[in-house]
Amino acid sequence: MEYEMKVKELDEGTNYPLDVLAGMTGLGFDTIRRLEREGKFSFNNSGDGQPTVNGKAFLDWAKSVGNKIEVEKTDYTH
């Protein structure tokens, strides 16, 4: 399933912790980690040792794919 990432609020000058990036883009942690392993962008370490993603690097990659990514479809039923 193709998903259009939310990138309007991202800033090129900010390094985003994974939980913040996930919340702002709608991507899951596993998807962000997979993209990093595939070399789409790299993780940096923040002062507290948590991985972060540079906003400019993420936005450059997102723009290169038209802000769209193929994700697994998940059906939530209750």
C-alpha positions as MATLAB code, in Angstrom:
seq = 'MEYEMKVKELDEGTNYPLDVLAGMTGLGFDTIRRLEREGKFSFNNSGDGQPTVNGKAFLDWAKSVGNKIEVEKTDYTH';
ca = [
       0.000    0.000    0.000;
       1.338    3.440   -0.857;
       1.463    5.934    2.010;
       1.963    9.681    1.658;
       4.247   10.866    4.443;
       3.410   13.987    6.407;
       6.461   16.233    6.068;
       5.051   19.792    6.241;
       6.075   20.341    9.848;
       9.612   18.959    9.519;
      12.499   21.401    9.654;
      15.816   20.952    7.836;
      17.802   22.289   10.789;
      16.438   19.880   13.394;
      17.620   16.422   14.438;
      14.559   14.314   15.269;
      14.488   11.457   17.791;
      12.826    8.383   16.287;
       9.639    8.716   18.332;
       9.202   12.351   17.270;
       9.939   11.575   13.607;
       7.476    8.682   13.690;
       4.789   10.872   15.222;
       5.321   13.722   12.779;
       5.487   11.598    9.616;
       3.132    8.752   10.468;
       5.839    6.173    9.796;
       6.410    3.330   12.230;
       9.663    2.718   14.087;
      10.319   -0.446   12.072;
       9.865    1.427    8.788;
      12.236    4.208    9.869;
      14.844    1.653   10.973;
      14.464   -0.257    7.678;
      14.969    2.921    5.665;
      18.112    3.691    7.661;
      19.453    0.164    7.056;
      18.751    0.647    3.330;
      20.903    3.795    3.387;
      18.103    6.304    2.679;
      19.415    8.460    5.551;
      21.558    7.782    8.604;
      21.079    7.919   12.343;
      23.049   10.335   14.488;
      23.439   10.115   18.247;
      21.949   12.830   20.405;
      23.621   13.945   23.607;
      21.667   11.357   25.573;
      22.701    8.504   23.272;
      19.345    8.194   21.509;
      19.395    7.881   17.709;
      18.178   10.906   15.778;
      17.553   11.625   12.107;
      18.665   14.899   10.534;
      15.667   16.776    9.166;
      17.433   17.859    5.968;
      18.610   14.314    5.199;
      15.112   12.935    5.782;
      13.426   15.666    3.730;
      15.899   15.229    0.855;
      15.096   11.518    0.750;
      11.324   12.094    1.125;
      11.348   14.620   -1.713;
      13.245   12.155   -3.923;
      10.342    9.685   -3.592;
       7.560   12.263   -3.879;
       6.825   11.957   -0.129;
       5.376    8.500   -0.795;
       6.510    5.114    0.450;
       5.283    1.569    0.073;
       4.184    0.157    3.449;
       2.459   -3.002    4.605;
      -1.287   -2.644    4.875;
      -2.569   -3.257    8.353;
      -6.213   -3.929    9.096;
      -7.348   -2.931   12.550;
     -10.591   -4.495   13.671;
     -12.107   -4.412   17.123;
];
